[in-house]
Amino acid sequence: MNQPSPLNLYRDWKRKRADVGCVFARYMALKPERFGQREAIVRGADPVTVARAVAARIATFVADPEVAAATLVLSEVDDLATVAKVALALGAEPEWTVRRTVLQDTPIGDVVAFNVVRNILVQGGGTCPSEALVLGPFRTFPKTRRAPVTALEMFVGAGPATQRDGKPTLKAHLADVMIDGLTPGVFDRMWERTRSERLRSLGGIDDPRAKAKVSFVISMAVATSIGCLP
């Protein structure tokens, strides 16, 4: 029997598993065309090669006004050390910034958190950083990020000039895809459901590893082994 492709495995996980936590991600996965979501597979396992391929694909998406959200499945990246090296290599690409901090007292102890962002356009002029999320089959990840394959998700459209609270947009994330596509009441209800379902998926613990500003985490041991402690 033929095995499902890495992309199909990831799609099924997002659409069918409540562990995902983010109601916006699950809803968008059911109706990708409505929200301008594009998917692609990035092959290879060499960190620099993968990072360049990711940067090139995202640059194409950012330049396309029809695209608002990107899903990239890194089909041959299957260990956290390589994920971290890809992120570090992305930090050397134009428009990308990668920061590392130590998160203390998470449910699995201290970890190194990566914040991976790419500059995108904002409606009305200017730019802002868009925060990427990395998901994958790693025990170090919180349950809401533990996908069957390694993937990167991010908002790549023109960010809204202001957020729901009327404040200027200083950073973008996936929920921004739906600010213009849903009524305020529906958006707010989905936001509250996301908060409650994420907390349920995490066993009632407000896990800092699952925060939007955290792209992914690695153990202190992995960080030490590849020399990327902050």
Backbone as CSV, one residue per row, in Angstrom:
resi,resn,N_x,N_y,N_z,CA_x,CA_y,CA_z,C_x,C_y,C_z
1,MET,0.837,-1.194,0.000,0.000,0.000,0.000,0.879,1.253,0.000
2,ASN,0.525,2.207,-0.848,1.296,3.441,-0.922,1.140,4.253,0.358
3,GLN,2.259,4.794,0.829,2.232,5.643,2.006,1.793,7.057,1.612
4,PRO,1.022,7.726,2.462,0.641,9.109,2.152,1.869,10.000,2.103
5,SER,1.808,11.027,1.282,2.936,11.949,1.173,3.091,12.739,2.465
6,PRO,4.294,13.269,2.730,4.475,14.096,3.938,3.480,15.246,4.009
7,LEU,3.161,15.846,2.858,2.223,16.960,2.850,0.824,16.499,3.237
8,ASN,0.401,15.338,2.735,-0.921,14.816,3.098,-0.983,14.427,4.570
9,LEU,0.103,13.878,5.091,0.146,13.561,6.523,-0.058,14.819,7.353
10,TYR,0.608,15.883,6.942,0.508,17.141,7.686,-0.885,17.739,7.560
11,ARG,-1.447,17.712,6.351,-2.797,18.231,6.159,-3.800,17.502,7.049
12,ASP,-3.706,16.171,7.070,-4.658,15.396,7.869,-4.526,15.719,9.346
13,TRP,-3.301,15.903,9.812,-3.093,16.238,11.224,-3.750,17.566,11.558
14,LYS,-3.549,18.567,10.695,-4.120,19.885,10.974,-5.641,19.875,10.928
15,ARG,-6.199,19.135,10.005,-7.636,19.164,9.811,-8.395,18.327,10.823
16,LYS,-7.776,17.253,11.298,-8.532,16.255,12.060,-8.150,16.147,13.526
17,ARG,-7.021,16.679,13.926,-6.554,16.500,15.299,-6.802,17.757,16.119
18,ALA,-7.598,17.619,17.151,-7.891,18.760,18.027,-6.655,19.203,18.801
19,ASP,-5.630,18.343,18.869,-4.405,18.718,19.574,-3.760,19.956,18.970
20,VAL,-4.054,20.244,17.700,-3.467,21.409,17.042,-3.703,22.666,17.878
21,GLY,-4.859,22.744,18.513,-5.123,23.856,19.417,-5.594,25.116,18.718
22,CYS,-4.926,25.517,17.641,-5.277,26.765,16.958,-6.480,26.549,16.045
23,VAL,-7.605,27.121,16.416,-8.824,26.984,15.617,-8.638,27.640,14.251
24,PHE,-7.906,28.750,14.193,-7.663,29.418,12.920,-6.931,28.493,11.947
25,ALA,-5.905,27.789,12.431,-5.128,26.893,11.573,-5.986,25.757,11.049
26,ARG,-6.837,25.185,11.908,-7.691,24.082,11.480,-8.713,24.556,10.458
27,TYR,-9.298,25.731,10.697,-10.302,26.268,9.783,-9.673,26.603,8.431
28,MET,-8.492,27.201,8.456,-7.818,27.562,7.216,-7.417,26.317,6.430
29,ALA,-7.044,25.243,7.137,-6.668,24.007,6.461,-7.842,23.386,5.716
30,LEU,-9.061,23.658,6.165,-10.254,23.149,5.485,-10.612,23.985,4.264
31,LYS,-10.225,25.282,4.281,-10.588,26.190,3.197,-9.371,27.022,2.767
32,PRO,-8.299,26.355,2.313,-7.068,27.097,2.017,-7.226,28.150,0.922
33,GLU,-8.060,27.850,-0.100,-8.200,28.801,-1.194,-8.837,30.107,-0.721
34,ARG,-9.781,30.003,0.203,-10.478,31.206,0.683,-9.511,32.183,1.335
35,PHE,-8.482,31.652,1.986,-7.581,32.510,2.754,-6.211,32.662,2.105
36,GLY,-6.067,32.232,0.867,-4.806,32.433,0.161,-3.652,31.640,0.725
37,GLN,-3.936,30.435,1.207,-2.868,29.591,1.744,-2.232,28.784,0.614
38,ARG,-0.904,28.732,0.618,-0.171,27.929,-0.355,0.719,26.942,0.386
39,GLU,0.832,25.748,-0.172,1.623,24.684,0.441,2.724,24.244,-0.511
40,ALA,3.838,23.794,0.051,4.932,23.291,-0.780,5.798,22.358,0.058
41,ILE,6.477,21.464,-0.614,7.443,20.580,0.034,8.846,21.093,-0.266
42,VAL,9.660,21.188,0.773,11.076,21.541,0.619,11.881,20.291,0.927
43,ARG,12.638,19.819,-0.050,13.394,18.579,0.116,14.839,18.863,0.511
44,GLY,15.496,17.803,0.991,16.883,17.914,1.389,17.032,17.969,2.895
45,ALA,18.254,17.716,3.359,18.523,17.718,4.794,19.733,18.562,5.166
46,ASP,20.438,19.094,4.170,21.550,19.987,4.486,20.984,21.318,4.954
47,PRO,21.333,21.769,6.159,20.693,22.958,6.739,20.789,24.213,5.880
48,VAL,21.946,24.494,5.314,22.098,25.712,4.516,21.270,25.623,3.237
49,THR,21.274,24.453,2.608,20.498,24.265,1.383,19.011,24.406,1.659
50,VAL,18.554,23.797,2.749,17.134,23.878,3.108,16.761,25.320,3.440
51,ALA,17.608,26.002,4.198,17.316,27.392,4.572,17.203,28.277,3.336
52,ARG,18.082,28.107,2.382,18.018,28.909,1.162,16.749,28.609,0.366
53,ALA,16.362,27.338,0.337,15.136,26.964,-0.371,13.906,27.550,0.320
54,VAL,13.895,27.515,1.653,12.787,28.104,2.408,12.724,29.606,2.142
55,ALA,13.863,30.282,2.227,13.893,31.732,2.018,13.420,32.097,0.620
56,ALA,13.836,31.322,-0.385,13.436,31.608,-1.761,11.936,31.401,-1.946
57,ARG,11.408,30.317,-1.376,9.971,30.045,-1.524,9.144,31.116,-0.821
58,ILE,9.551,31.499,0.382,8.802,32.526,1.111,8.885,33.867,0.390
59,ALA,10.035,34.185,-0.187,10.164,35.439,-0.938,9.191,35.463,-2.113
60,THR,9.018,34.322,-2.775,8.060,34.233,-3.880,6.642,34.462,-3.384
61,PHE,6.310,33.875,-2.247,4.974,34.038,-1.684,4.720,35.491,-1.258
62,VAL,5.711,36.106,-0.617,5.552,37.489,-0.157,5.300,38.412,-1.346
63,ALA,5.923,38.117,-2.474,5.784,38.967,-3.655,4.476,38.740,-4.408
64,ASP,3.738,37.699,-4.054,2.500,37.353,-4.755,1.299,37.876,-3.972
65,PRO,0.567,38.845,-4.497,-0.562,39.415,-3.741,-1.705,38.429,-3.515
66,GLU,-1.686,37.295,-4.208,-2.728,36.290,-4.026,-2.441,35.362,-2.854
67,VAL,-1.251,35.444,-2.296,-0.850,34.524,-1.221,-0.828,35.263,0.106
68,ALA,-1.437,34.657,1.120,-1.465,35.259,2.454,-0.797,34.389,3.510
69,ALA,-0.785,33.067,3.305,-0.218,32.166,4.306,0.592,31.080,3.612
70,ALA,1.722,30.709,4.220,2.603,29.701,3.648,2.716,28.501,4.573
71,THR,2.667,27.321,3.978,2.930,26.076,4.682,4.027,25.346,3.927
72,LEU,5.172,25.180,4.549,6.282,24.459,3.938,6.575,23.203,4.743
73,VAL,6.496,22.055,4.116,6.826,20.789,4.761,8.278,20.456,4.431
74,LEU,9.106,20.323,5.454,10.530,19.985,5.278,10.639,18.469,5.365
75,SER,10.433,17.814,4.247,10.147,16.382,4.235,11.301,15.502,4.683
76,GLU,12.536,15.996,4.619,13.690,15.166,4.991,14.403,15.679,6.232
77,VAL,13.826,16.663,6.892,14.389,17.171,8.156,13.661,16.472,9.288
78,ASP,14.351,15.556,9.959,13.660,14.721,10.950,14.353,14.665,12.303
79,ASP,15.242,15.636,12.582,15.840,15.705,13.912,15.986,17.167,14.305
80,LEU,15.940,17.408,15.620,15.904,18.787,16.113,17.205,19.541,15.884
81,ALA,18.322,18.842,15.891,19.583,19.528,15.638,19.570,20.146,14.236
82,THR,19.035,19.409,13.267,18.957,19.938,11.906,17.963,21.086,11.820
83,VAL,16.827,20.970,12.512,15.850,22.069,12.549,16.527,23.345,13.056
84,ALA,17.281,23.220,14.144,17.954,24.383,14.711,18.991,24.960,13.740
85,LYS,19.725,24.088,13.057,20.729,24.560,12.101,20.078,25.250,10.903
86,VAL,18.918,24.749,10.470,18.180,25.424,9.394,17.786,26.828,9.847
87,ALA,17.277,26.928,11.078,16.874,28.239,11.603,18.063,29.186,11.682
88,LEU,19.184,28.704,12.171,20.374,29.554,12.261,20.818,30.021,10.875
89,ALA,20.723,29.124,9.879,21.089,29.499,8.512,20.101,30.509,7.943
90,LEU,18.827,30.397,8.309,17.830,31.377,7.857,18.183,32.774,8.359
91,GLY,18.777,32.844,9.545,19.147,34.138,10.102,20.151,34.896,9.259
92,ALA,20.833,34.186,8.353,21.807,34.834,7.467,21.188,35.262,6.139
93,GLU,19.901,34.922,5.934,19.228,35.268,4.680,18.615,36.671,4.768
94,PRO,18.548,37.403,3.640,17.944,38.747,3.651,16.515,38.718,4.171
95,GLU,16.164,39.689,4.982,14.821,39.897,5.546,14.487,38.976,6.721
96,TRP,15.368,38.045,7.072,15.098,37.104,8.166,15.902,37.501,9.402
97,THR,15.302,37.263,10.570,15.987,37.464,11.843,15.669,36.280,12.745
98,VAL,16.680,35.775,13.416,16.505,34.637,14.323,17.122,34.982,15.669
99,ARG,16.308,34.881,16.719,16.792,35.161,18.076,16.627,33.923,18.937
100,ARG,17.508,33.800,19.926,17.443,32.656,20.848,17.415,33.155,22.284
101,THR,16.584,32.540,23.085,16.517,32.843,24.515,16.350,31.538,25.278
102,VAL,16.648,31.582,26.551,16.420,30.417,27.408,15.064,30.562,28.090
103,LEU,14.206,29.567,27.914,12.940,29.509,28.651,13.153,28.613,29.860
104,GLN,12.869,29.157,31.028,13.083,28.395,32.258,11.771,27.821,32.786
105,ASP,11.910,26.694,33.458,10.795,26.080,34.182,9.612,25.732,33.281
106,THR,9.885,25.247,32.071,8.803,24.714,31.244,8.459,23.315,31.774
107,PRO,7.399,22.686,31.273,7.060,21.335,31.750,8.157,20.292,31.529
108,ILE,9.134,20.595,30.661,10.241,19.651,30.469,11.568,20.259,30.931
109,GLY,11.498,21.309,31.738,12.705,21.957,32.225,13.125,23.124,31.346
110,ASP,14.362,23.552,31.498,14.869,24.667,30.712,15.092,24.248,29.259
111,VAL,14.745,25.136,28.329,14.932,24.884,26.901,15.419,26.156,26.235
112,VAL,15.938,26.018,25.025,16.306,27.171,24.215,15.191,27.414,23.213
113,ALA,14.626,28.625,23.252,13.539,28.994,22.347,14.086,29.800,21.185
114,PHE,13.624,29.465,19.990,13.973,30.206,18.777,12.794,31.085,18.375
115,ASN,13.080,32.322,18.045,12.084,33.228,17.468,12.549,33.528,16.048
116,VAL,11.822,32.990,15.067,12.198,33.104,13.658,11.191,34.020,12.977
117,VAL,11.665,35.137,12.425,10.758,36.093,11.780,11.297,36.494,10.415
118,ARG,10.339,36.928,9.558,10.693,37.429,8.228,9.928,38.718,7.995
119,ASN,10.582,39.740,7.520,9.909,41.005,7.257,8.908,40.851,6.115
120,ILE,7.707,41.411,6.316,6.679,41.424,5.283,6.127,42.842,5.158
121,LEU,5.321,43.082,4.147,4.717,44.389,3.955,3.528,44.570,4.884
122,VAL,3.218,45.823,5.190,2.030,46.174,5.972,1.145,47.053,5.096
123,GLN,-0.158,46.837,5.161,-1.090,47.641,4.381,-0.911,49.123,4.713
124,GLY,-0.835,49.943,3.681,-0.649,51.372,3.894,0.804,51.801,3.911
125,GLY,1.727,50.835,3.854,3.142,51.179,3.800,3.928,50.653,4.986
126,GLY,5.214,50.461,4.777,6.079,49.965,5.832,6.160,48.451,5.861
127,THR,6.889,47.946,6.834,7.049,46.502,7.011,6.920,46.157,8.485
128,CYS,6.747,44.876,8.745,6.771,44.369,10.118,7.245,42.925,10.074
129,PRO,7.733,42.388,11.199,8.157,40.991,11.214,6.959,40.049,11.321
130,SER,6.995,38.986,10.555,5.985,37.932,10.644,6.612,36.734,11.342
131,GLU,5.958,36.246,12.374,6.523,35.180,13.207,6.207,33.810,12.618
132,ALA,7.253,33.018,12.405,7.086,31.668,11.878,6.866,30.681,13.016
133,LEU,6.091,29.643,12.735,5.919,28.520,13.651,6.533,27.283,13.012
134,VAL,7.260,26.516,13.800,7.822,25.249,13.328,7.169,24.130,14.119
135,LEU,6.693,23.122,13.402,6.013,21.989,14.015,6.714,20.716,13.578
136,GLY,6.586,19.657,14.363,7.251,18.424,13.972,7.106,17.319,14.995
137,PRO,7.627,16.125,14.674,7.452,14.939,15.513,8.490,14.829,16.623
138,PHE,8.568,15.857,17.459,9.630,15.920,18.457,9.051,16.005,19.858
139,ARG,9.528,15.164,20.750,9.005,15.119,22.120,9.287,16.412,22.872
140,THR,10.292,17.155,22.448,10.616,18.428,23.083,9.533,19.475,22.819
141,PHE,8.745,19.296,21.753,7.704,20.255,21.400,6.471,20.056,22.270
142,PRO,5.718,21.114,22.544,4.439,20.946,23.239,3.467,20.181,22.341
143,LYS,2.454,19.621,22.943,1.516,18.773,22.199,0.891,19.491,21.013
144,THR,0.632,20.795,21.145,-0.015,21.552,20.065,0.877,21.717,18.840
145,ARG,2.176,21.476,18.978,3.107,21.639,17.855,3.654,20.296,17.358
146,ARG,3.148,19.182,17.908,3.760,17.878,17.623,3.119,17.232,16.393
147,ALA,3.493,17.740,15.239,2.966,17.253,13.964,3.700,15.978,13.537
148,PRO,3.132,15.223,12.589,3.775,13.978,12.150,5.010,14.194,11.286
149,VAL,5.168,15.395,10.719,6.333,15.740,9.908,6.766,17.163,10.272
150,THR,7.967,17.530,9.880,8.464,18.875,10.160,7.877,19.873,9.165
151,ALA,7.352,20.970,9.677,6.729,21.974,8.812,6.946,23.367,9.372
152,LEU,6.928,24.339,8.484,7.009,25.755,8.858,5.757,26.450,8.347
153,GLU,5.128,27.236,9.239,3.923,27.981,8.878,4.159,29.461,9.171
154,MET,3.695,30.341,8.275,3.787,31.755,8.573,2.855,32.573,7.682
155,PHE,2.515,33.745,8.182,1.731,34.716,7.430,2.669,35.458,6.493
156,VAL,2.300,35.532,5.197,3.189,36.151,4.219,2.484,37.230,3.388
157,GLY,1.245,37.554,3.732,0.511,38.580,2.999,0.902,39.973,3.459
158,ALA,0.100,40.948,3.090,0.300,42.310,3.595,-0.396,42.405,4.948
159,GLY,0.362,42.659,5.985,-0.199,42.704,7.323,-1.206,43.830,7.477
160,PRO,-2.228,43.633,8.311,-3.203,44.705,8.539,-2.536,45.913,9.172
161,ALA,-2.997,47.110,8.817,-2.407,48.335,9.364,-2.601,48.409,10.874
162,THR,-3.756,47.908,11.350,-4.040,47.894,12.789,-4.601,46.544,13.182
163,GLN,-4.474,46.239,14.473,-5.029,45.013,15.020,-6.468,45.246,15.474
164,ARG,-7.114,44.226,16.013,-8.503,44.327,16.444,-8.710,45.404,17.503
165,ASP,-7.681,45.617,18.318,-7.807,46.620,19.376,-7.516,48.037,18.876
166,GLY,-7.268,48.190,17.565,-6.998,49.507,16.990,-5.549,49.934,17.048
167,LYS,-4.696,49.142,17.716,-3.284,49.497,17.809,-2.562,49.143,16.513
168,PRO,-1.510,49.909,16.162,-0.762,49.612,14.926,-0.174,48.208,14.969
169,THR,-0.099,47.567,13.816,0.497,46.233,13.720,2.013,46.339,13.830
170,LEU,2.560,45.723,14.863,4.006,45.716,15.074,4.630,44.377,14.716
171,LYS,3.797,43.329,14.650,4.253,42.016,14.210,3.035,41.264,13.682
172,ALA,3.278,40.300,12.827,2.187,39.551,12.204,2.279,38.078,12.590
173,HIS,1.134,37.410,12.559,1.075,35.975,12.804,-0.088,35.396,12.012
174,LEU,-0.248,34.078,12.056,-1.199,33.415,11.165,-2.632,33.905,11.316
175,ALA,-3.052,34.268,12.510,-4.436,34.714,12.691,-4.742,35.961,11.872
176,ASP,-3.701,36.724,11.474,-3.928,37.927,10.678,-4.517,37.606,9.309
177,VAL,-4.371,36.359,8.858,-4.975,35.951,7.595,-6.476,36.209,7.624
178,MET,-7.064,36.062,8.802,-8.521,36.066,8.899,-9.115,37.372,9.400
179,ILE,-8.294,38.355,9.690,-8.826,39.619,10.188,-9.802,40.234,9.187
180,ASP,-9.457,40.164,7.903,-10.337,40.735,6.880,-11.356,39.732,6.345
181,GLY,-11.206,38.455,6.697,-12.077,37.440,6.122,-13.220,36.996,7.009
182,LEU,-13.234,37.460,8.258,-14.266,37.057,9.198,-14.872,38.293,9.852
183,THR,-16.119,38.189,10.252,-16.729,39.289,10.999,-16.058,39.381,12.362
184,PRO,-16.076,40.561,12.985,-15.436,40.708,14.299,-15.943,39.700,15.322
185,GLY,-17.257,39.428,15.318,-17.799,38.497,16.294,-17.275,37.093,16.099
186,VAL,-17.232,36.630,14.843,-16.728,35.288,14.550,-15.242,35.195,14.890
187,PHE,-14.472,36.218,14.509,-13.041,36.225,14.808,-12.805,36.122,16.312
188,ASP,-13.529,36.929,17.085,-13.340,36.932,18.537,-13.715,35.587,19.149
189,ARG,-14.782,34.960,18.649,-15.170,33.648,19.176,-14.112,32.592,18.845
190,MET,-13.548,32.659,17.643,-12.495,31.715,17.273,-11.244,31.937,18.110
191,TRP,-10.975,33.195,18.412,-9.809,33.508,19.259,-9.985,32.905,20.652
192,GLU,-11.174,33.055,21.223,-11.426,32.492,22.551,-11.388,30.973,22.524
193,ARG,-11.933,30.362,21.446,-11.874,28.906,21.321,-10.441,28.433,21.207
194,THR,-9.616,29.195,20.474,-8.204,28.844,20.347,-7.541,28.834,21.720
195,ARG,-7.810,29.858,22.517,-7.210,29.930,23.853,-7.628,28.741,24.716
196,SER,-8.925,28.418,24.697,-9.419,27.340,25.554,-8.968,25.972,25.049
197,GLU,-8.999,25.749,23.732,-8.617,24.444,23.197,-7.119,24.210,23.302
198,ARG,-6.329,25.275,23.146,-4.891,25.120,23.325,-4.587,24.742,24.770
199,LEU,-5.262,25.396,25.717,-5.040,25.080,27.122,-5.455,23.651,27.424
200,ARG,-6.564,23.201,26.833,-6.997,21.820,27.039,-5.972,20.844,26.472
201,SER,-5.476,21.125,25.265,-4.484,20.254,24.641,-3.208,20.154,25.476
202,LEU,-2.905,21.239,26.188,-1.688,21.281,26.997,-1.915,20.765,28.416
203,GLY,-3.067,20.143,28.636,-3.338,19.573,29.955,-3.590,20.609,31.020
204,GLY,-4.094,21.779,30.625,-4.406,22.814,31.593,-3.211,23.653,32.022
205,ILE,-2.060,23.437,31.388,-0.846,24.185,31.736,-0.582,25.233,30.662
206,ASP,-0.428,26.478,31.052,-0.141,27.547,30.097,1.334,27.479,29.730
207,ASP,1.661,26.571,28.821,3.033,26.202,28.483,3.718,27.298,27.666
208,PRO,4.813,27.863,28.159,5.498,28.925,27.399,6.063,28.443,26.067
209,ARG,6.258,27.131,25.906,6.755,26.601,24.633,5.736,26.757,23.513
210,ALA,4.451,26.978,23.876,3.373,27.046,22.889,2.975,28.479,22.550
211,LYS,3.712,29.467,23.050,3.370,30.860,22.775,3.696,31.221,21.332
212,ALA,2.943,32.172,20.763,3.110,32.548,19.359,4.518,33.045,19.060
213,LYS,5.139,33.768,20.004,6.462,34.324,19.739,7.570,33.273,19.771
214,VAL,7.225,32.060,20.187,8.189,30.962,20.202,7.986,30.131,18.935
215,SER,8.945,30.196,18.019,8.827,29.425,16.784,8.979,27.938,17.062
216,PHE,9.963,27.595,17.890,10.160,26.208,18.327,11.187,26.206,19.441
217,VAL,11.325,25.081,20.109,12.299,24.959,21.188,13.165,23.718,20.965
218,ILE,14.364,23.772,21.529,15.231,22.606,21.572,15.729,22.439,23.002
219,SER,16.156,21.247,23.324,16.660,20.993,24.671,17.995,21.690,24.868
220,MET,18.356,21.897,26.127,19.656,22.474,26.435,20.776,21.564,25.933
221,ALA,20.547,20.254,25.968,21.564,19.307,25.509,21.821,19.459,24.017
222,VAL,20.749,19.583,23.223,20.913,19.767,21.781,21.597,21.099,21.499
223,ALA,21.159,22.160,22.200,21.765,23.465,22.000,23.259,23.434,22.310
224,THR,23.638,22.716,23.361,25.046,22.601,23.736,25.818,21.819,22.667
225,SER,25.196,20.755,22.147,25.889,19.888,21.195,26.197,20.586,19.878
226,ILE,25.355,21.553,19.483,25.597,22.251,18.209,26.114,23.672,18.429
227,GLY,26.376,24.019,19.686,26.997,25.303,20.007,26.123,26.513,19.762
228,CYS,24.821,26.421,20.135,23.945,27.576,19.895,23.236,28.044,21.170
229,LEU,23.871,27.837,22.314,23.304,28.404,23.531,23.312,29.925,23.423
230,PRO,22.248,30.611,23.883,22.216,32.076,23.802,23.365,32.705,24.604
